Amino acid sequence: MSVPQAREARRIDLGEMGWGEVQVDFYNPLVKRREIVMMLHHELKPTPMRIMLRQKLAEVLGVDIKRIYIRYIKTGYGAGLSKVRVHVYDSPERALSFEPKYIIERNGGVNPFEEAEG
């Protein structure tokens, strides 16, 4: 009888921000999005800003930044470790129809790096 092996968590290199250890990564076919929960290791560094983390994840996952939204970043006091929940949608339109307005605003808006028109 063989003993089942523990599955190693996938590691994502996030450059200067540290690295992420993916704990949950599944596709939700009803909502048409990928849902990721990871532990973000950022020892001796501040908790990364959502917009910077969103940009780096878009780069690493190879998707448009308009499809990624950080739902939360929970950091323990004095810890260089944060729990992060990320939603990656199939399309930007799908994201806008499911994400609440306050989450979109927290993530820098629909077009996070475009200057506001005045």
KAZI-V711868 format. One record per backbone hydrogen bond with DSSP energy under -0.5 kcal/mol. NH is the residue of the N-H (numbers start at 1). CO is the residue of the C=O. Records with the same first field share a line. If there is no record, write none. Layout:
BEGIN
NH: CO + CO
END
This chain:
BEGIN
10: 22
12: 20
14: 12 + 18
17: 14
18: 15
19: 41
20: 12
21: 39
22: 10 + 20
23: 37
24: 37
26: 35
28: 26 + 33
29: 27
32: 28
33: 28
34: 88
35: 26
36: 34 + 86
37: 24
38: 84
39: 21
40: 38 + 82
41: 19 + 39
42: 40 + 80
45: 42
53: 49
54: 50
55: 51
56: 52
57: 53
58: 54
59: 55
60: 56
61: 57
62: 58
63: 58
67: 64
68: 65
69: 87
71: 69 + 85
72: 85
74: 83
75: 73
76: 81
79: 76
82: 40
83: 74
84: 38 + 82
85: 72
86: 36
87: 69
88: 34
89: 67 + 87
90: 32
95: 91
96: 92
97: 93
98: 94 + 95
99: 95
103: 100
104: 100
105: 101
106: 102
107: 103
108: 105
109: 104
112: 110
114: 111
END
